[in-house]
Amino acid sequence: GDILSTSLGRTTTRPLEPPPAQPPQIAVSTPENSDMAELFRKLGLDKYTDLFLQQEIDLATFATLNDQDLRELGISTFGARKKMLLAIADLQQSRQKYFSP
């Protein structure tokens, strides 16, 4: 009776897999959502994408956030906040160029 061979295939629970944090209908990809996902992927911060989607923060809203906002959202690591703030500054600059006459 080898324990490994008898227990393999019978376990139905996977303790390492967290339950979905949001209902599937929220995860519908809109252009804004995919832009956010793409931005976070480029920054190497894709683990934060779901947090921003859950908080209903799109790219336009993201561009208005400051350090305090990021802290309130639970972005506690300095490096992650710094990358986001630099991205926000870039977004604001490109938006100004785009909208200026």
N, CA, C and O atoms as a MOPAC input file, in Angstrom:
PM7 MOZYME 1SCF
protein

 N      0.79000 1    -1.19800 1     0.00000 1
 C      0.00000 1     0.00000 1     0.00000 1
 C      0.83000 1     1.25900 1     0.00000 1
 O      1.03900 1     1.86400 1     1.05200 1
 N      1.31300 1     1.66800 1    -1.16900 1
 C      2.03600 1     2.93900 1    -1.27500 1
 C      1.03800 1     4.09100 1    -1.21100 1
 O      0.09900 1     4.14700 1    -2.00500 1
 N      1.23700 1     5.00200 1    -0.27600 1
 C      0.27600 1     6.08300 1    -0.03800 1
 C      0.12100 1     6.97900 1    -1.26700 1
 O     -0.99100 1     7.37900 1    -1.61300 1
 N      1.24000 1     7.29200 1    -1.92400 1
 C      1.17000 1     8.18100 1    -3.07900 1
 C      0.33400 1     7.58600 1    -4.19800 1
 O     -0.49600 1     8.28000 1    -4.78600 1
 N      0.54400 1     6.30400 1    -4.50200 1
 C     -0.17100 1     5.72400 1    -5.63600 1
 C     -1.66100 1     5.56100 1    -5.35300 1
 O     -2.47100 1     5.62500 1    -6.27800 1
 N     -2.03700 1     5.35100 1    -4.09500 1
 C     -3.46200 1     5.18300 1    -3.80500 1
 C     -4.19200 1     6.51700 1    -3.70800 1
 O     -5.39700 1     6.57300 1    -3.95400 1
 N     -3.48600 1     7.59600 1    -3.35300 1
 C     -4.18300 1     8.87200 1    -3.19800 1
 C     -4.18800 1     9.68700 1    -4.48600 1
 O     -4.97000 1    10.62900 1    -4.61400 1
 N     -3.33800 1     9.34500 1    -5.43300 1
 C     -3.29800 1    10.10700 1    -6.68300 1
 C     -4.58600 1     9.91700 1    -7.46700 1
 O     -5.11600 1     8.80900 1    -7.54800 1
 N     -5.08400 1    11.00100 1    -8.04400 1
 C     -6.25000 1    10.91900 1    -8.89500 1
 C     -7.56200 1    10.95900 1    -8.13000 1
 O     -8.61500 1    11.17000 1    -8.73300 1
 N     -7.52700 1    10.76400 1    -6.82100 1
 C     -8.77100 1    10.75500 1    -6.05600 1
 C     -9.04600 1    12.10100 1    -5.39300 1
 O    -10.17300 1    12.37900 1    -4.98400 1
 N     -8.01900 1    12.92800 1    -5.28800 1
 C     -8.23000 1    14.21900 1    -4.62500 1
 C     -8.97100 1    15.15400 1    -5.57600 1
 O     -8.55900 1    15.34700 1    -6.72100 1
 N    -10.04900 1    15.72100 1    -5.09800 1
 C    -10.82500 1    16.64600 1    -5.92500 1
 C    -10.57700 1    18.08700 1    -5.51800 1
 O    -10.88200 1    19.00400 1    -6.28000 1
 N    -10.03100 1    18.30100 1    -4.33600 1
 C     -9.76100 1    19.67500 1    -3.90800 1
 C     -8.32900 1    20.03900 1    -4.25300 1
 O     -7.41000 1    19.23400 1    -4.10100 1
 N     -8.15800 1    21.25600 1    -4.71500 1
 C     -6.81700 1    21.75900 1    -4.99800 1
 C     -6.57800 1    22.95100 1    -4.08300 1
 O     -7.01200 1    24.05900 1    -4.39700 1
 N     -5.89600 1    22.74900 1    -2.95700 1
 C     -5.76400 1    23.82700 1    -1.97200 1
 C     -4.97800 1    25.03100 1    -2.48400 1
 O     -5.15400 1    26.13100 1    -1.95900 1
 N     -4.11600 1    24.86400 1    -3.49300 1
 C     -3.30600 1    25.98700 1    -3.96100 1
 C     -4.07700 1    26.90900 1    -4.90500 1
 O     -3.63100 1    28.01900 1    -5.19700 1
 N     -5.21000 1    26.45500 1    -5.37000 1
 C     -5.96900 1    27.25100 1    -6.33300 1
 C     -7.00300 1    28.09700 1    -5.60800 1
 O     -7.97700 1    27.55200 1    -5.08800 1
 N     -6.82100 1    29.41600 1    -5.55900 1
 C     -7.78700 1    30.26200 1    -4.83500 1
 C     -9.11400 1    30.31900 1    -5.58300 1
 O     -9.14100 1    30.19100 1    -6.80700 1
 N    -10.19700 1    30.50900 1    -4.86900 1
 C    -11.49000 1    30.65300 1    -5.54300 1
 C    -11.50500 1    31.94500 1    -6.34700 1
 O    -10.81100 1    32.89700 1    -5.98900 1
 N    -12.28100 1    32.00100 1    -7.42600 1
 C    -12.32900 1    33.24100 1    -8.21500 1
 C    -12.77600 1    34.40700 1    -7.34100 1
 O    -13.74800 1    34.29100 1    -6.59500 1
 N    -12.08100 1    35.50800 1    -7.43000 1
 C    -12.34700 1    36.63900 1    -6.55100 1
 C    -13.51300 1    37.48200 1    -7.06000 1
 O    -14.04900 1    38.31600 1    -6.33000 1
 N    -13.89900 1    37.26100 1    -8.30800 1
 C    -14.96800 1    38.08100 1    -8.86200 1
 C    -15.85600 1    37.23000 1    -9.75100 1
 O    -15.39500 1    36.23500 1   -10.31100 1
 N    -17.12000 1    37.60200 1    -9.89100 1
 C    -18.00700 1    36.86700 1   -10.79700 1
 C    -17.50000 1    36.97900 1   -12.23100 1
 O    -16.94100 1    38.01300 1   -12.59600 1
 N    -17.67700 1    35.95000 1   -13.05100 1
 C    -17.13800 1    35.95900 1   -14.42000 1
 C    -17.61900 1    37.13300 1   -15.26000 1
 O    -16.87800 1    37.61100 1   -16.11900 1
 N    -18.85000 1    37.61100 1   -15.03300 1
 C    -19.35100 1    38.67400 1   -15.91000 1
 C    -18.55400 1    39.97500 1   -15.77600 1
 O    -18.55900 1    40.79000 1   -16.69800 1
 N    -17.86700 1    40.18600 1   -14.64000 1
 C    -17.06600 1    41.40200 1   -14.47100 1
 C    -15.80000 1    41.32400 1   -15.31000 1
 O    -15.25100 1    42.34700 1   -15.71800 1
 N    -15.33900 1    40.09900 1   -15.56500 1
 C    -14.05900 1    39.91800 1   -16.24000 1
 C    -14.14500 1    40.09000 1   -17.74900 1
 O    -13.18300 1    39.80500 1   -18.46300 1
 N    -15.28900 1    40.55300 1   -18.24000 1
 C    -15.42900 1    40.77700 1   -19.67800 1
 C    -14.40200 1    41.81600 1   -20.11800 1
 O    -14.28100 1    42.88200 1   -19.51400 1
 N    -13.67400 1    41.49300 1   -21.16300 1
 C    -12.59700 1    42.38200 1   -21.59000 1
 C    -13.14300 1    43.48600 1   -22.48800 1
 O    -13.68400 1    43.21400 1   -23.55900 1
 N    -13.00000 1    44.70800 1   -22.05200 1
 C    -13.33300 1    45.86800 1   -22.87100 1
 C    -12.02000 1    46.46100 1   -23.34600 1
 O    -10.96500 1    46.08900 1   -22.83300 1
 N    -12.05000 1    47.36700 1   -24.30500 1
 C    -10.77900 1    47.98700 1   -24.73100 1
 C    -10.02200 1    48.61600 1   -23.57100 1
 O     -8.79900 1    48.50100 1   -23.49200 1
 N    -10.74800 1    49.28800 1   -22.66200 1
 C    -10.07700 1    49.90300 1   -21.50800 1
 C     -9.42000 1    48.84000 1   -20.63300 1
 O     -8.27400 1    49.00000 1   -20.21200 1
 N    -10.14900 1    47.75000 1   -20.36000 1
 C     -9.60300 1    46.69000 1   -19.52800 1
 C     -8.35800 1    46.08400 1   -20.14700 1
 O     -7.36700 1    45.85100 1   -19.45400 1
 N     -8.40200 1    45.82400 1   -21.46400 1
 C     -7.25800 1    45.19600 1   -22.09500 1
 C     -6.08000 1    46.17700 1   -22.14800 1
 O     -4.92300 1    45.76000 1   -22.08800 1
 N     -6.37300 1    47.47100 1   -22.26100 1
 C     -5.30000 1    48.47000 1   -22.19200 1
 C     -4.62000 1    48.42500 1   -20.82400 1
 O     -3.39300 1    48.47000 1   -20.72600 1
 N     -5.43000 1    48.33700 1   -19.77600 1
 C     -4.87600 1    48.25100 1   -18.42200 1
 C     -4.02500 1    47.00100 1   -18.28900 1
 O     -2.90400 1    47.05400 1   -17.78200 1
 N     -4.56700 1    45.86400 1   -18.75000 1
 C     -3.85100 1    44.59600 1   -18.66200 1
 C     -2.52900 1    44.68900 1   -19.41400 1
 O     -1.49500 1    44.22200 1   -18.93500 1
 N     -2.57200 1    45.29300 1   -20.58900 1
 C     -1.36600 1    45.43700 1   -21.40700 1
 C     -0.34000 1    46.32900 1   -20.70200 1
 O      0.84900 1    46.01100 1   -20.66900 1
 N     -0.80600 1    47.43800 1   -20.14500 1
 C      0.08000 1    48.35600 1   -19.43100 1
 C      0.75200 1    47.64700 1   -18.25700 1
 O      1.96900 1    47.72900 1   -18.09000 1
 N     -0.04300 1    46.95200 1   -17.44600 1
 C      0.52200 1    46.26900 1   -16.28500 1
 C      1.47500 1    45.15500 1   -16.71000 1
 O      2.46700 1    44.88500 1   -16.03300 1
 N      1.16300 1    44.49700 1   -17.85700 1
 C      2.07200 1    43.46600 1   -18.36000 1
 C      3.42300 1    44.08200 1   -18.70900 1
 O      4.47400 1    43.53400 1   -18.37500 1
 N      3.37900 1    45.23900 1   -19.39100 1
 C      4.62800 1    45.91400 1   -19.76800 1
 C      5.43600 1    46.31600 1   -18.53800 1
 O      6.66500 1    46.25900 1   -18.54700 1
 N      4.73200 1    46.72300 1   -17.47700 1
 C      5.40900 1    47.16100 1   -16.25500 1
 C      5.86500 1    45.97700 1   -15.40500 1
 O      6.59100 1    46.15500 1   -14.42700 1
 N      5.44100 1    44.77400 1   -15.77800 1
 C      5.75300 1    43.60800 1   -14.96300 1
 C      4.90600 1    43.54900 1   -13.70300 1
 O      5.30400 1    42.94500 1   -12.70700 1
 N      3.73900 1    44.17900 1   -13.75000 1
 C      2.86900 1    44.26100 1   -12.57500 1
 C      1.51500 1    43.61200 1   -12.84000 1
 O      0.50000 1    44.03900 1   -12.29100 1
 N      1.50100 1    42.56900 1   -13.69000 1
 C      0.20800 1    41.99500 1   -14.07000 1
 C     -0.59300 1    41.44600 1   -12.88700 1
 O     -1.80900 1    41.28000 1   -12.97800 1
 N      0.10200 1    41.16500 1   -11.77000 1
 C     -0.64700 1    40.64300 1   -10.61100 1
 C     -1.62200 1    41.67600 1   -10.04900 1
 O     -2.52900 1    41.32700 1    -9.29300 1
 N     -1.44000 1    42.95500 1   -10.41700 1
 C     -2.33300 1    44.00800 1    -9.92000 1
 C     -3.51800 1    44.27900 1   -10.84800 1
 O     -4.43100 1    45.01900 1   -10.48200 1
 N     -3.51400 1    43.68700 1   -12.04800 1
 C     -4.57900 1    43.97800 1   -13.02600 1
 C     -5.95800 1    43.72100 1   -12.44200 1
 O     -6.84600 1    44.56600 1   -12.55300 1
 N     -6.14700 1    42.54700 1   -11.81200 1
 C     -7.46300 1    42.19800 1   -11.27000 1
 C     -7.91500 1    43.18100 1   -10.20000 1
 O     -9.09300 1    43.53300 1   -10.12900 1
 N     -6.97100 1    43.62500 1    -9.36400 1
 C     -7.30600 1    44.58700 1    -8.31700 1
 C     -7.93100 1    45.84500 1    -8.92500 1
 O     -8.95400 1    46.33400 1    -8.44700 1
 N     -7.30000 1    46.36100 1    -9.98700 1
 C     -7.80100 1    47.58500 1   -10.60200 1
 C     -9.13700 1    47.35000 1   -11.30400 1
 O    -10.00600 1    48.22200 1   -11.29200 1
 N     -9.30500 1    46.17600 1   -11.91600 1
 C    -10.58100 1    45.86800 1   -12.55200 1
 C    -11.68600 1    45.72300 1   -11.50800 1
 O    -12.80900 1    46.17900 1   -11.72200 1
 N    -11.37100 1    45.08700 1   -10.37800 1
 C    -12.36500 1    44.93400 1    -9.30300 1
 C    -12.79400 1    46.29900 1    -8.76700 1
 O    -13.95500 1    46.49600 1    -8.40800 1
 N    -11.85500 1    47.23300 1    -8.71600 1
 C    -12.15800 1    48.57000 1    -8.21600 1
 C    -12.72800 1    49.47600 1    -9.31000 1
 O    -12.93900 1    50.66900 1    -9.09400 1
 N    -12.97500 1    48.88900 1   -10.49600 1
 C    -13.55700 1    49.61100 1   -11.63100 1
 C    -12.70900 1    50.80700 1   -12.05600 1
 O    -13.22500 1    51.88000 1   -12.36900 1
 N    -11.39800 1    50.59200 1   -12.05600 1
 C    -10.47200 1    51.64700 1   -12.47900 1
 C    -10.04000 1    51.34900 1   -13.90500 1
 O     -9.37200 1    50.34700 1   -14.16400 1
 N    -10.42200 1    52.21900 1   -14.82500 1
 C     -9.99400 1    52.05300 1   -16.20900 1
 C     -8.75800 1    52.91900 1   -16.45000 1
 O     -8.24000 1    53.55500 1   -15.53100 1
 N     -8.30000 1    52.93200 1   -17.68900 1
 C     -7.05400 1    53.64300 1   -17.99800 1
 C     -7.18600 1    55.13900 1   -17.71900 1
 O     -6.25600 1    55.76100 1   -17.20700 1
 N     -8.34300 1    55.71700 1   -18.05600 1
 C     -8.55700 1    57.15200 1   -17.83200 1
 C     -8.49900 1    57.48200 1   -16.34300 1
 O     -7.91700 1    58.49000 1   -15.94200 1
 N     -9.10800 1    56.62300 1   -15.53100 1
 C     -9.09400 1    56.83800 1   -14.08100 1
 C     -7.70100 1    56.59300 1   -13.52300 1
 O     -7.22600 1    57.33600 1   -12.66400 1
 N     -7.04900 1    55.54100 1   -14.01900 1
 C     -5.69000 1    55.22100 1   -13.57900 1
 C     -4.75800 1    56.42700 1   -13.76800 1
 O     -3.89000 1    56.68900 1   -12.93600 1
 N     -4.95300 1    57.15300 1   -14.87100 1
 C     -4.09200 1    58.29700 1   -15.18300 1
 C     -4.25100 1    59.44300 1   -14.19500 1
 O     -3.44000 1    60.36900 1   -14.18400 1
 N     -5.29900 1    59.39000 1   -13.35600 1
 C     -5.51600 1    60.48100 1   -12.39400 1
 C     -5.04800 1    60.11700 1   -10.98800 1
 O     -5.10400 1    60.95300 1   -10.08600 1
 N     -4.58500 1    58.87800 1   -10.78900 1
 C     -4.22400 1    58.43200 1    -9.44600 1
 C     -2.91000 1    59.05200 1    -8.97900 1
 O     -2.04700 1    59.39500 1    -9.78700 1
 N     -2.77300 1    59.19100 1    -7.65600 1
 C     -1.51900 1    59.65500 1    -7.07300 1
 C     -1.02700 1    58.60700 1    -6.07300 1
 O     -1.65100 1    57.55900 1    -5.90300 1
 N      0.08800 1    58.89700 1    -5.41800 1
 C      0.70200 1    57.93500 1    -4.50400 1
 C     -0.26100 1    57.51600 1    -3.39600 1
 O     -0.34100 1    56.34000 1    -3.04400 1
 N     -0.99600 1    58.49900 1    -2.84800 1
 C     -1.95500 1    58.19800 1    -1.76800 1
 C     -3.05700 1    57.25900 1    -2.25900 1
 O     -3.45000 1    56.33100 1    -1.55100 1
 N     -3.55300 1    57.50300 1    -3.47200 1
 C     -4.58300 1    56.62700 1    -4.04700 1
 C     -4.06400 1    55.19300 1    -4.15100 1
 O     -4.76500 1    54.24300 1    -3.80500 1
 N     -2.83800 1    55.05000 1    -4.62800 1
 C     -2.25800 1    53.71700 1    -4.79600 1
 C     -2.12500 1    53.01200 1    -3.44500 1
 O     -2.37700 1    51.81200 1    -3.33400 1
 N     -1.72400 1    53.77600 1    -2.41300 1
 C     -1.63000 1    53.18600 1    -1.06600 1
 C     -3.00300 1    52.71100 1    -0.59300 1
 O     -3.12900 1    51.62800 1    -0.02300 1
 N     -4.03400 1    53.53200 1    -0.83500 1
 C     -5.39100 1    53.16700 1    -0.41800 1
 C     -5.87600 1    51.91500 1    -1.13200 1
 O     -6.64700 1    51.13400 1    -0.57500 1
 N     -5.41900 1    51.72600 1    -2.37500 1
 C     -5.79400 1    50.53500 1    -3.13600 1
 C     -5.06300 1    49.29700 1    -2.62900 1
 O     -5.39900 1    48.17400 1    -3.00400 1
 N     -4.05500 1    49.50700 1    -1.77000 1
 C     -3.32500 1    48.36800 1    -1.22300 1
 C     -2.02200 1    48.07100 1    -1.94500 1
 O     -1.43800 1    47.00500 1    -1.75600 1
 N     -1.55700 1    49.01000 1    -2.77800 1
 C     -0.25300 1    48.83100 1    -3.43300 1
 C      0.79500 1    49.25700 1    -2.41100 1
 O      1.14000 1    50.43500 1    -2.31400 1
 N      1.29500 1    48.29100 1    -1.65300 1
 C      2.14000 1    48.63100 1    -0.50500 1
 C      3.62100 1    48.68200 1    -0.84900 1
 O      4.39500 1    49.32800 1    -0.14300 1
 N      4.02800 1    48.01000 1    -1.92600 1
 C      5.46000 1    47.99500 1    -2.22200 1
 C      5.86600 1    49.26000 1    -2.97700 1
 O      5.18300 1    49.70400 1    -3.90000 1
 N      6.98100 1    49.81700 1    -2.56200 1
 C      7.45700 1    51.08200 1    -3.13300 1
 C      7.71600 1    50.94300 1    -4.63000 1
 O      7.33200 1    51.81000 1    -5.41500 1
 N      8.37200 1    49.84600 1    -5.02300 1
 C      8.72900 1    49.66100 1    -6.43400 1
 C      7.50700 1    49.64800 1    -7.34000 1
 O      7.50400 1    50.26800 1    -8.40400 1
 N      6.47500 1    48.94200 1    -6.91300 1
 C      5.25200 1    48.85900 1    -7.72100 1
 C      4.60100 1    50.23200 1    -7.84600 1
 O      4.17600 1    50.62800 1    -8.93200 1
 N      4.52500 1    50.96000 1    -6.72200 1
 C      3.92100 1    52.30800 1    -6.76500 1
 C      4.73300 1    53.22700 1    -7.66800 1
 O      4.16700 1    53.99700 1    -8.44500 1
 N      6.05000 1    53.14900 1    -7.57000 1
 C      6.91400 1    54.01900 1    -8.37800 1
 C      6.70200 1    53.75100 1    -9.86800 1
 O      6.59000 1    54.68600 1   -10.66100 1
 N      6.64800 1    52.47100 1   -10.24600 1
 C      6.42600 1    52.12500 1   -11.65600 1
 C      5.08900 1    52.65800 1   -12.12700 1
 O      4.97200 1    53.18500 1   -13.23300 1
 N      4.06200 1    52.51400 1   -11.26400 1
 C      2.72800 1    52.99300 1   -11.63800 1
 C      2.71000 1    54.51200 1   -11.77400 1
 O      2.10700 1    55.04700 1   -12.70500 1
 N      3.36700 1    55.20500 1   -10.85200 1
 C      3.38500 1    56.67100 1   -10.90300 1
 C      4.11300 1    57.16200 1   -12.14900 1
 O      3.70400 1    58.15400 1   -12.75300 1
 N      5.19000 1    56.47600 1   -12.54100 1
 C      5.89400 1    56.84600 1   -13.77000 1
 C      4.99800 1    56.61100 1   -14.98800 1
 O      4.96700 1    57.42500 1   -15.91100 1
 N      4.27100 1    55.49100 1   -14.98100 1
 C      3.34600 1    55.20400 1   -16.08500 1
 C      2.24100 1    56.25100 1   -16.14200 1
 O      1.84100 1    56.68300 1   -17.22400 1
 N      1.74500 1    56.66100 1   -14.96500 1
 C      0.70000 1    57.68900 1   -14.89500 1
 C      1.21800 1    59.00800 1   -15.46600 1
 O      0.51400 1    59.68600 1   -16.21300 1
 N      2.43900 1    59.36200 1   -15.11400 1
 C      3.03800 1    60.59700 1   -15.65000 1
 C      3.14700 1    60.51800 1   -17.16900 1
 O      2.85800 1    61.49100 1   -17.86500 1
 N      3.56600 1    59.35400 1   -17.68700 1
 C      3.64500 1    59.17300 1   -19.14000 1
 C      2.27900 1    59.30900 1   -19.79200 1
 O      2.13900 1    59.94700 1   -20.83600 1
 N      1.27000 1    58.70400 1   -19.17000 1
 C     -0.09000 1    58.78600 1   -19.71100 1
 C     -0.57100 1    60.23700 1   -19.74700 1
 O     -1.18000 1    60.67400 1   -20.72300 1
 N     -0.29200 1    60.97700 1   -18.67300 1
 C     -0.73000 1    62.37400 1   -18.60800 1
 C     -0.02000 1    63.20900 1   -19.67800 1
 O     -0.63600 1    64.06600 1   -20.31200 1
 N      1.26600 1    62.95900 1   -19.87400 1
 C      2.01100 1    63.69800 1   -20.90100 1
 C      1.48600 1    63.39700 1   -22.29400 1
 O      1.25900 1    64.30800 1   -23.09000 1
 N      1.29300 1    62.11600 1   -22.58800 1
 C      0.83000 1    61.76100 1   -23.93400 1
 C     -0.58200 1    62.27000 1   -24.17000 1
 O     -0.94400 1    62.62100 1   -25.29300 1
 N     -1.37900 1    62.31000 1   -23.10600 1
 C     -2.75100 1    62.81400 1   -23.22600 1
 C     -2.72000 1    64.32100 1   -23.50600 1
 O     -3.50500 1    64.81300 1   -24.31700 1
 N     -1.82300 1    65.05400 1   -22.84300 1
 C     -1.71100 1    66.49100 1   -23.06600 1
 C     -1.29500 1    66.76900 1   -24.51200 1
 O     -1.84400 1    67.66000 1   -25.16100 1
 N     -0.32100 1    66.00100 1   -25.01300 1
 C      0.09700 1    66.17000 1   -26.40200 1
 C     -1.05500 1    65.89600 1   -27.35300 1
 O     -1.23500 1    66.58000 1   -28.36000 1
 N     -1.83400 1    64.87000 1   -27.00400 1
 C     -2.93200 1    64.44100 1   -27.87200 1
 C     -4.03900 1    65.49400 1   -27.91400 1
 O     -4.62200 1    65.74900 1   -28.96800 1
 N     -4.32300 1    66.10200 1   -26.76200 1
 C     -5.44800 1    67.04600 1   -26.68600 1
 C     -5.05200 1    68.49600 1   -26.95300 1
 O     -5.91300 1    69.33500 1   -27.21900 1
 N     -3.75900 1    68.79400 1   -26.88500 1
 C     -3.37400 1    70.19900 1   -27.09200 1
 C     -3.47900 1    70.54800 1   -28.58100 1
 O     -3.21600 1    69.70400 1   -29.43800 1
 N     -3.86100 1    71.78800 1   -28.88400 1
 C     -4.07900 1    72.18300 1   -30.29100 1
 C     -2.79100 1    72.20200 1   -31.09900 1
 O     -2.81400 1    72.51200 1   -32.29000 1

